[in-house]
């Protein structure tokens, strides 16, 4: 499981907000949003 799919799982399945996911590694929530959107397309 890659980093993108872990972020998508955290958001979609476990209900974490994009900001909560982004705050952990210190990245912008838009980066997480793009990763989640990319996983949804699969």
C-alpha positions in Angstrom: 0.0 0.0 0.0 1.5 3.3 -1.0 1.4 6.7 0.7 -1.4 7.9 -1.6 -3.6 5.0 -0.9 -3.0 5.3 2.9 -4.1 9.0 2.7 -7.1 8.1 0.7 -8.0 5.3 3.1 -7.6 7.6 6.1 -10.0 10.1 4.5 -12.6 7.9 2.8 -12.8 5.0 5.2 -11.8 6.4 8.6 -13.3 9.9 8.1 -10.2 12.0 8.8 -10.3 15.5 7.3 -7.7 16.5 4.7 -6.3 19.0 7.1 -5.8 16.4 9.8 -4.0 14.1 7.4 -1.9 17.0 6.1 -0.9 18.3 9.5 0.8 15.0 10.5 3.7 15.2 7.9 3.4 19.0 7.7 2.2 19.3 4.1 -0.6 21.4 2.6 -4.1 19.9 2.6 -4.2 20.5 -1.2 -1.5 17.9 -1.6 -3.5 15.4 0.2 -6.6 16.4 -1.8 -4.8 15.6 -5.0 -3.6 12.3 -3.7 -7.0 11.3 -2.6 -8.6 12.4 -5.9 -6.0 10.3 -7.8 -6.9 7.2 -5.8 -10.6 7.7 -6.3 -10.1 7.6 -10.1 -8.5 4.1 -9.8 
